[in-house]
């Protein structure tokens, strides 16, 4: 799995890294967190009882342990090589807590890691290699193009045309939809990859900083629903399937870092990097228990502790930079 890193990725903080990060287009001013959450509410209505994205989910738990390469590539506590406790939330895309498990759309893997010394690190991953907006403003514009009529609260008859115009003006935001159209939904939460989609900066034991994205690859392999199964499996099979699977043995994922090549845009999460870029397995996530029902200890967590500086730091990707504050606003609105 490990491939040699390109020489520019091994030199940190210097000209090579600056040149790589400079390949992306500087982002304009972005909307504030309240504006982002307000845009979700323009489509969904007031968000007061559940999270606005992936509200249907199941909580699970066990541990994560870095590989020797993970320890080499990051000085963050989560990559120390010791076992970290992991609280894990598997989710289903959309804004409906009763969304169908057979519907096209992303599945989510959110994780809270806790090191033996109590350090926390959180992340939210999706079962598509790209995000649906390249900037917070694009996210807001896309949501508002699908908003209900504010006067009636009913779907705006012109919103299909408005959304089509939005995609035409922002071509890469359609990459996620094209991926989901070409790949059927997963047959299990345990048989799909989950991508982080954003770029983070990893400081290694050698002091060098490397930009990278990650993906959690299922050790059980990738398995998707057939067209017939999409019609027959029903709306609520994922949680029970995961419980049956874990009763037979742990569910495991390899955490893999992918490193960019020269010219790859590190600040645009709607564009995936080519498959031939260097990759390294940096850790193993093991899942051995699943909550008996919906909710559980994952529900009050927004998974917004997004770095363990200096070992893992956020890049200047504007979508990543906006995430934690928007999560915090959303959480405050649904917390009594």
N, C-alpha and C positions, 0 to 999 in steps of 0.2 A: 504493500500500500504506500509506503514512504517513497517519494521520489526526491531527487536532489533539488534543493531550492536554487532559483536563479541568483546569480551573484548580487544583483541589486537588492534583492530581498534580504540578504544577509548583512547589509550595511545599514545601520540604524541612525536616524537623526541627522544624517549627512545629506550630501547633494543627491544621492541616488533615491533615498526615500522621499525627499522633498519633490524631486522631479516626478516620481510616480504619483504622489498625491496631487500634484499639480495638473495631472491629465484631466481632472474633472472640472466641469464648468462651475464657477462660484455661484452659490445660491443667493437669490434676492432675499429681502426681508420676508419673514414668515409670520403667519397668524399666531396669536397667543393661545395658550392652552384652553381658555374658556371658549374661544371661537371654534376650536377644533371639536370640543365636546358638544357645543351648540349645533354644529353641523350634523353630528350623529343624531342629535335629538330632533333635528328638522326632518329626518327620515324616519326615525324610530318612535318619536314621541318622547316624553320625559323618561330619563333613565334613573330610576329610583330604587329598584329592587334587585337588579342583576346587571352584570357587566355588559356593555353595549356590543362587544365582539366576542364570539365563541362563548355565549352564556351557558350553553348546554355542555356539561362536562362531568368527568369522574375523577376523583382524587385517588392517588396511589402513592407508594413510598418504597424506598430502600436506600441505595447508596451509589456513589460515583467515585471512581479511583483513576487518577491520571496514570498514563503509561510513562516510561522513562523519557520518551520524546516529549510528552506533555510537560514534564518537570523541566526538561531542558529549554523548552520554548516559552515558558511563562514562570515568573516568580510569584504569581498570585497564590494565595493559600489554597485555593481549590485544586491547584496543580502540584501540591507539595508531594504527592505520591501516597499520602495517607488517605484512608477512607473518609469520604464526606457523606454525611446524612443527606438524603434527597427527598423532598416533598414534590410530587409530580402531579400535574393536572393535564389530563387528556381532554381535548375539546372538539366541538363540531362548529364549523363556520356559520356565519350569519348572525342575526340579532334576535333570533327566536329561541327561547329556552326549550322549545318543543320541536326543534328542527329535526328533519329526518336524517338518520344515519346513512341512508342510501343516496342522498342528494349529492349532486356535484358541488364542489366547494372544498375549501381547505379543511384539514383537521389540525388541531393544535397540540403542541407539547410544550408546556410551561414548567419550569423547574426552579425550585429554591434549593440551593446547596448551602449546607452549613458545615464549616470545617471543624475539626476537633477543638480548635481554639475559639469557636463561636463566630467566626467571620462569615457573613452572608454574601451570596452572589445569586442573582436571579436572571432568568432569560425567558423569552417567549418565542417559540419556533412554529413554523407552519409547514404543511406538506406540499409546498410549491417552492421552487428555487428563486422566486422573485416576489416582490411586494406589488400591491396594486396601485401605488402612487409614488412618484419620484421626489416629491417635496410635500411638506405639510399643506402648502397652498393648493397643490394639485389634489390632495386628499379632500380638502374642504370643498373645492370646486366640483369634484366628482360626486360627493355626497349631496351637495345642494342641487346638482342637476337632476337628482332622483328624489328630491324632497316632495312631500305632500303639499297640496295647496293650503297655505296658511289660513285662508278664510274658511275653508270647509273641513280641513283635516283629512281630506280624501286624496287618493292618488291624482296627481296632476296629469291630465290627458296628453300634455305635451312633453312629459318627462322622458319618454323613450327617445324622442328626437333631440332633446337637450343633452341626454347622456351620449348619444351617438356623435353629436357635435363636439362634446368634451373629449371623447376618445380620439376623434379626428384631429383635434388641436394638440393632443398629448399622446402621440403614437405608442410610446413604450408602456403606457399604463395598461394596454391591452395584452401585454405579454403573459400576465398571470391567467387571464381568462382563456387565452389560447392553450396554455399548458393544461389547465383543468379540462378543457374540451377534448384534448387529445389523450388524456389519461383518466380512466375510470376511477371512482372513489376506492379507497383502500378496503380490503376485506376484513381488516383488523387494525386497531390502533397500533398493534405490534408489528405490522408488515408494511409500513410506509416510511420513507425517509422524511426527516423534519429539518428544514433549513432555517438558519438564523437570518438570512438575506442581507443583513447590514454588515459593514466592515468594522472590525475592532482592531486595536493596536496591541500586540503582544510583546512585552519586554521579557527577553530570555535571560537565562543565567549568565550569558556572556555580555549582558548589557545592551544588546542590539534590539531594536524595535522593528517588528514585522507586521505589516497590515495583513489581515486574514479574515475570511468568512468561515463559518462552520456548518456542518450538517451532521445530524444523528442518523446513522445508517442501521437499519434493523438487522440483527444477526440471524433472524429467522428467514431473511430474504424478503423481497417485495412481492406482495400478492394483492391483486385488485379484484373488485367485483366484476363478474361478467354482466352483459346487458340483461340477461335473464335474472340474475341475482339482484340487480338493482330494482327490479320490479317485485321480487318475491321475498326479499329479506326482511322487509318491514322497517319501521322508523326507529326502533330502539334495540338493535342487536349488539352494538359495539361494547357496551359495558359488560353485558353477560358473557360475551365471547372472550373478553379480556380476563374475566374472573375464571372461566373454565380453563383458559390457556395457562394462567399463573398457577392454578391448582395442580397442573401437571409439571410445572417447572418454571424457573425465572424467565422473564422477558428481558432481553438485553439489546443495547444499542452501542455501537462504536461512535464516539465523537471524533470527527475528522476535520482538520483544518485544511482549507484550500487557500493557496497563495496566488496573488495576481501576477500577471505578466505585464511587460511594458505596454502601455496604451490601454489597459483595462481601466474602466471607470470605477473607482473605489467608493464614490459618493452617491451612486445611483442604484438603489435597491430594486429597480424594475428591470435591470439588465444583468443576466447571469454571466459569470466568467466562463470561458471555454473549458470543456471537460479535460483538456490535456494539461491544465495548470497543475503545478506540484501539490501533492496532498500528503498529509501525515496523520495517522491515528494518534490522538492525544489523550484518550480516556475511554472508560467503559462505564455506561449507565446500566444498573441492574434494578429491575422492578420485581418485587416479590409479594406485595400485598395491595389490595384494592378495596376502597371503601365499600361498605355494604349497600349504600344507596347514593343518590345525588347529594351534592353539597359536601359537607365535611370540612376539614381544616384548610382546604385550598380556597374556599369561597371568599374569605375576607382579604386574600392576598392578591395584589395587582401585579406582582412580578416586575417591579420597577427598580430594583437595586442592580443596575446594569453594568457596574464595573467593580474591579478589585485593584485599583491603582496601587503601584505602578505596573502590576503584572498583566492586567487586562484593562484597557481604557477605550472609551468611545472615540471613534473617528469623527470627522466633521460632517458626516452624512446628515443632512438636515432632518430627515425623517427620524433617524435615531436620536438626534439631539432633542427633538420635540416629544419623544415618547414618554419619558418618565413624568414630566410635568402634566401632560394630558391624562395619563393614568391616574395621577394624584387627584386631579379635578374630578374625574369620573368617580373615583372611590369616595371622595368627600360628598358627592351628590347622592350616593346610594347607601351611605352610612348614617344611621340615626344619630 
